[in-house]
Amino acid sequence: MIRRTALLVLLAAGLGLGWKALPGRTPVLTGPDPIAALEPVAIGGMTQWLLIRGHDRTAPVILWLHGGPGAAQMPLPHATTRALERDFVLVHWDQRGAGKSNPRGFDPATMTLEQFLQDAHEVTRYLQARLGTERILVLGHSWGTMLGARLVARWPEEYAGYIGVGQQVSTPRGVAVTLDRLAPLIRADGNSADLRWLEGATPEGLMKHAAYVAMMQRLDRYSGGMNVPTWRLALMLARAPEYSLGDLWRWLDGAIRGSGSMWPDYRSRDLLAEVPEMPVPMLLISGARVLNTPVELAAEWFVGVDAPQGKRHEVLKPPATRPS
């Protein structure tokens, strides 16, 4: 899917979008005390980029931790999250190896969970000073939930709450659930190539990164991942004012790299064991049909985690089919 997106982005960028040769910028905002900043910041020994936007800089701050790792969210908020800027200061951070924070010569060996945690804490401290706020809301999406839940649990005094969208819990257990839910979809469709793949697929075998990626590709094919068509995602990326043409290349390079460089670390983590307590208010948002972060495991962690400040789990279901 990422490679198809790459081709479509290049096509879109070539069809009358010559302005992408200009440096990235972010549109100004109006409001009582607006902020609209696209900033390079020294984080973790390298330059990493932040997009900070809100109609009132005194509003609560949300630090958005994107998925992947490598699938930076920064070029998408113009099409997806602008409404949040009315009530929050929304911060999109291109993590190391992703988007604008994926420079030439970047060393993927630095992509470890511990390094990402340290980076995220540095970003937090920077935002506290930059915006004059004591506590920040953390919103993690997919891989960002793997990072965000551990971040907030380690330094709870820095954070006002945790929001997990598509909560990742355990890669080995998640793969088993995903395969179990994907199998009947493949059988019902009858695609011969996918049926042959299914015959040899096992949870153990899918712990090899190449095999895991192959399953994720099929998952998208059967609508178990993204609900946005590839062509629309490509247009969103190509139209992002914050990204130059070079930034789009960096985004695609980071997205294609994904979790490969940190796969042994990524696949061995288990939130049930590592974060038994959430010391801040917690909201989980799961999609009932999402297969790469299955709701079953998110619900299991939600039930078991001790959250003295309160917890809530919202499961989004597809609309009922209209009668014909």
N, C-alpha and C positions, 0 to 999 in steps of 0.2 A: 504494500500500500504506500509506503514512504517513497519508493522509487517512482511509482505512478504519479504521486504528488509532485516529485521533483520535476518530472517532465512537464506537467501541467503548469507549475509555477513558472518555468522558463518560457513556455508558450504565452502565458498571460503577461509576463513581463515584457515580452517582445511585441505584444499587440497594443501599441499606443501608450505604453507606460514608461516612456523615456525618462520621466522625472525620477525613476528609481536610481538613476546614476548620481543623484544628489545625496548628501549626508542625511541620516535619519533625523527626524524632528517629531515633536508631539504637539498637536493643536492646543491653543490656549483655551482656558475655561473662564466662565464668568461665575460670580457668586459672592458671598459675603467676604471671603478671604481665600481665593482660589490658589491652587498650586498645580502646575503642569510642568514636570521636570523629567528630562531624560539624562541620566547622570552616570559617568564612569566612576567607580569607587575602588580603591585598593582593598581587596578582600582576599585573605588566604594566600598572600604572596603573589597575586596577579590582579589585573584589572577585570572587574566584573561590573555589569550594567544593571541599573535600576530605572524603572519607569514609575514615577510617583504622580498620581492624579487625584484631585478631589475638588469639589466646589467650595469646600470650607476646610482649611488645613487644621482647624481645631477639632474636627470630627474624629471618631475612632479610626484607628489605623488597622487595615487588613494587609498582612504579608501573605501573598499568594505563592505557594510552592508548587511549581508546575510538575507535570508527569515526565515520563521517559524511563530513566534520566536521559535528557537530551532534547525533549520535545518542548522547547521554550514556549510559554504562553504570550510573551510580550507582543508579537505581531498580530494577535487575535482580539484583544479587548475592544478595539474599535468596532468589532462586529458582534461581540458576545457579552461584555461586562460593563458597558458604559453606564448602565442604570445604577450600578453600585456606587459610582463616583458622586452621586447626589447626596448620599448619606454617610459615606466613608471616604477616607483617604486610602485609595487602593494602590498597593505597591506590587508590581510585577518585577521579579528578579530573574534574569537569565543566569542560571547556575553554571558553575564551571563546566566547560565542554558543551555548552548549549548556546545557540544563537549568537548574540553579540559578545558573549563571554567564551567563545570558541575560537581563539586567535590562531594564526598560523604557527605551527610548531607546538601546539598544545600537547601536553603529556597525559594520555588517558590513564596512566598508572596512578595519577593523583586522585582518581575518582574512586574513593572509598567512602563508606557510610560515615565513618568517623570524621573524614575531612569535610564532607558535606555538612555534618552537624556543626563543626567548628565555623565553617563559612556562614551558615545560617545564623549562628549566634553573633558573629561579627556584624552581619547585616542588621540584626535586631538592635545592637548597640548603636550603630550608625543612625538608624531611623529614630531611636529615642532622642539622640542629640539633635538630629536634623529637624525633627518635628516637635520637639519639646514634650514628648509623651512618655509616661512611665511604663505602661503595659500595652502590648500589641496583640491583636487577634491574629491567629495563624489559620490559614485555610490551605489544606493540602489536597492535591488531586492526584489519584493513582499513585505513582512512585512518590509524589509529594506527601502522601499520607504516611508512607513508610518513614520518611524523614520527619514530618511534622509532629507525629505522635511522640516520637522519641525526643525531639527537641523540647517540646513543652513539658514532658515528664522530667527531663533533666534540669531545666532552668525555669521552674514554674513561677518564680517571682517576677519574671520578665513579661509574662503573658496574661491576657485577660480572658482567653478562651481558645478552644480548639474546634475547628470544623474539618471533618474528613469527608471528602467527596470521592466515592469509589474507593473505600478503605481497603488497603492491602494488608493482609494479616500474615500469611505464610505461603511462600511460593510453592513448595512441594505439595502441601495440602490443597492449595488453590488450583494447581494443575490437575489434580485428581478430580476435583469437582467440575472444573471446566470441561475436561474430557468426557465426563459422564453426561454433562448437559449438552455438549456439542454433538455427541454420537447420534442421537435420534434425529437431529436436524440434518445431518449428512445423509443418513439412511432414507429419510423422507424425500430429500432432494434427488438422490440417485446419481449424483455425479460420479462417474467411474473412477477418475483420478483420486477424488477425495475418499471414495470407498476403499480403494487400495491403500491409501495412507492410513485410514482408520484401522484396517486389519492389523497393521504393524505397530500402531501407537500404544504405548503403555506409559503410566505415570513415571516410572523409573527412567525410561528412554527419553522422555520429554525434559528431563533435567539437564540434558546437553543443550547448550545455548542455541545451536543451529536448529535443533528439533523444536525447541520452545518457540523460536521465531516462526518456524513453519506453521505451528499450531495457531499463533497469533494472527497470521495472514488468513488462515481459514476462518478464524473466529470473526474477523471483520467481514469476510465474504457472506457469513450467515447472520449478520446484523447483531453480533454479540458484543461489539465494541463501540465504535463510533456510530452516531446516528446522523452524521453530516456527510453528504456525498463528497467523494474525493475532489471533484471539480470545484465544488463550493469552497472547500478548505483551501484549495490552490488559489482561488480568487481572493479569499480573505488575506492570505499571506502576501500575495502580490500587491494588494492595495494598502498594506500597512504603512502609514507614514513614518513610523519609528524605524523602519528597516530600509536600508539601501539595498542595491542589487548584491553587493558583497555580503551584507548581513544575511540575505536569503540563502546564499551559498553556505554560509556558516551554520545557519539553522538546519539546512538539509543534511550537512555533514554530521552534525551532532545527533540529529534524529535517526539517521541511518546507523550510527555507531551504537546508540541505545545503551543497554546495560551490559553489552558484551565484555567490556574491559573490567567490569566489577562483578561479573557473574558469580564467582564462588562466594563472595560476600553477600550478594543480593539474594541468592537462593537459599542461604543458610539461616536467614533471619526469621524469627517467629515472634510476632507481637504478643501472642498469648503468654509467652514466657517472659518477654523482655519488658512489657509495660502492663503489669497487673493492676496499676492504679493510675488514674488520670486526675491530677490535683487541681484542675481548672474546669469550669463548665465545658461540656462537650456536646457537639451535635454531629451525628453521622448522617450522610445522605447517600443512599444506595439506589441504583437502578435495578429493578426486578429482573430485567432481561440481560443485564451486563454480565459477561462471562469471564473477562480477564481479572476482575476483582469481585468474585461471587458474593452475593448478599448473604449466603449461608454462613460464611466465615466471619463477615462483618458482624452479623447478628450474634454469633457465638462469643466474639470478643466483647461486644457491647453488653451482653448479659453478664459476663464474668468479670469485667473490669470494675474495680471499686472507684466510684466517682462521687466523693462527698459533696462537691459543689453542684452536682446535678448532671444528668445526661439525657439525650433524646436521640432516637433513631427514626428517620423518615425514609420510607421505601417508596420510590416513584414507580408507578405501574403504567404501562401503555394504556392509552384510551381504549375503551370497549369498542369493538368493531360494530359499525352501524349496520342495522339489518338491511339486506338487499331488497 
